[in-house]
Amino acid sequence: MGKLILVRHGESELNIENIFFGHLDPKLTKKGTNQAQRTKEILSSINYKKIYSSPLKRAVETAEIINVKNYDLNLVEELKELNFGILEGLTYEEILKKYPEDALKWKENWQTYDYQTGESVQQLQERCVNFVESLDFSGENIVAVCHWGVINCILSHYFSGGLDGYWKFAPNYAGIIVIEFTDGYPILKGINIGDVDGII
């Protein structure tokens, strides 16, 4: 009856720029570091056996802060954020001017549109769910530090089916999400545990 403890990275330098980015690699802001420190306090009372992280800096920095047990940090490509391809680093207004046809394709087919040189949300879901299903939860809690898109793909897969619930979850920066696996059956135990920022 192990649990998957998903943690979104803290606020990064590009999160405050209002641009599209996934594989660009900014560091945490001071606020993001403080968010991770708050999450560390919550995790200090939780027993876990392994910790994984996306290799992107904002996730790694968060993982290093919250890793209260100082376990080896396992970096896995499958936990990277969505690759926005040609749209990486652009604002929505810049996208409309530079790639109007792609903006339309994205709007009409957001699940399967791959940003020309990136990947689709459907492909993102396949890789991160495959990673979760490769884990052994037999009596172990596992921490995975990752991104908004990864977390929402995982939650949508297990609790809405496919991508139907992709836009229905709102993990906060450094928010903790817990899924319990009982005989392979997923139970959502909590979202943004210990954090009421932006909720009430």
Solvent accessible surface area in square Angstrom, and as a share of the most:
residue,aa,sasa,rsa
1,M,141,0.63
2,G,1,0.01
3,K,53,0.22
4,L,0,0.00
5,I,3,0.01
6,L,0,0.00
7,V,0,0.00
8,R,28,0.10
9,H,5,0.02
10,G,0,0.00
11,E,17,0.08
12,S,0,0.00
13,E,84,0.38
14,L,41,0.20
15,N,40,0.21
16,I,108,0.55
17,E,95,0.43
18,N,127,0.65
19,I,38,0.19
20,F,41,0.17
21,F,21,0.09
22,G,0,0.00
23,H,59,0.26
24,L,69,0.34
25,D,60,0.31
26,P,11,0.07
27,K,106,0.45
28,L,17,0.08
29,T,23,0.14
30,K,167,0.71
31,K,115,0.49
32,G,0,0.00
33,T,49,0.28
34,N,85,0.43
35,Q,15,0.07
36,A,0,0.00
37,Q,81,0.36
38,R,95,0.35
39,T,5,0.03
40,K,76,0.32
41,E,126,0.56
42,I,43,0.22
43,L,1,0.00
44,S,69,0.45
45,S,102,0.66
46,I,44,0.22
47,N,86,0.44
48,Y,1,0.01
49,K,97,0.41
50,K,87,0.37
51,I,1,0.00
52,Y,29,0.11
53,S,0,0.00
54,S,0,0.00
55,P,37,0.23
56,L,10,0.05
57,K,89,0.38
58,R,2,0.01
59,A,0,0.00
60,V,26,0.15
61,E,48,0.21
62,T,0,0.00
63,A,0,0.00
64,E,113,0.51
65,I,33,0.17
66,I,0,0.00
67,N,15,0.08
68,V,41,0.23
69,K,74,0.31
70,N,131,0.67
71,Y,79,0.30
72,D,124,0.64
73,L,48,0.24
74,N,58,0.30
75,L,95,0.47
76,V,27,0.16
77,E,105,0.47
78,E,66,0.30
79,L,0,0.00
80,K,41,0.17
81,E,19,0.08
82,L,5,0.03
83,N,36,0.18
84,F,30,0.13
85,G,14,0.14
86,I,37,0.19
87,L,0,0.00
88,E,34,0.15
89,G,28,0.27
90,L,31,0.15
91,T,33,0.19
92,Y,93,0.35
93,E,105,0.47
94,E,77,0.35
95,I,0,0.00
96,L,80,0.40
97,K,174,0.74
98,K,130,0.55
99,Y,52,0.20
100,P,77,0.48
101,E,126,0.57
102,D,9,0.05
103,A,8,0.06
104,L,99,0.49
105,K,106,0.45
106,W,44,0.16
107,K,158,0.67
108,E,115,0.52
109,N,77,0.39
110,W,58,0.20
111,Q,61,0.27
112,T,75,0.44
113,Y,19,0.07
114,D,60,0.31
115,Y,2,0.01
116,Q,107,0.48
117,T,97,0.56
118,G,23,0.22
119,E,24,0.11
120,S,4,0.02
121,V,5,0.03
122,Q,80,0.36
123,Q,89,0.40
124,L,0,0.00
125,Q,17,0.07
126,E,100,0.45
127,R,48,0.18
128,C,0,0.00
129,V,10,0.06
130,N,102,0.52
131,F,16,0.07
132,V,2,0.01
133,E,110,0.49
134,S,84,0.54
135,L,25,0.13
136,D,92,0.48
137,F,24,0.10
138,S,84,0.54
139,G,63,0.60
140,E,50,0.22
141,N,31,0.16
142,I,2,0.01
143,V,0,0.00
144,A,1,0.01
145,V,0,0.00
146,C,0,0.00
147,H,0,0.00
148,W,64,0.22
149,G,2,0.02
150,V,0,0.00
151,I,0,0.00
152,N,0,0.00
153,C,0,0.00
154,I,0,0.00
155,L,0,0.00
156,S,0,0.00
157,H,64,0.29
158,Y,39,0.15
159,F,66,0.28
160,S,45,0.29
161,G,37,0.36
162,G,39,0.38
163,L,9,0.05
164,D,104,0.54
165,G,0,0.00
166,Y,9,0.04
167,W,149,0.52
168,K,150,0.64
169,F,32,0.14
170,A,70,0.54
171,P,3,0.02
172,N,30,0.15
173,Y,58,0.22
174,A,5,0.04
175,G,1,0.01
176,I,2,0.01
177,I,0,0.00
178,V,11,0.06
179,I,0,0.00
180,E,14,0.06
181,F,19,0.08
182,T,44,0.26
183,D,148,0.77
184,G,62,0.60
185,Y,150,0.57
186,P,24,0.15
187,I,70,0.36
188,L,61,0.30
189,K,109,0.46
190,G,17,0.16
191,I,57,0.29
192,N,12,0.06
193,I,61,0.31
194,G,63,0.61
195,D,15,0.08
196,V,94,0.54
197,D,78,0.41
198,G,86,0.83
199,I,95,0.48
200,I,174,0.88
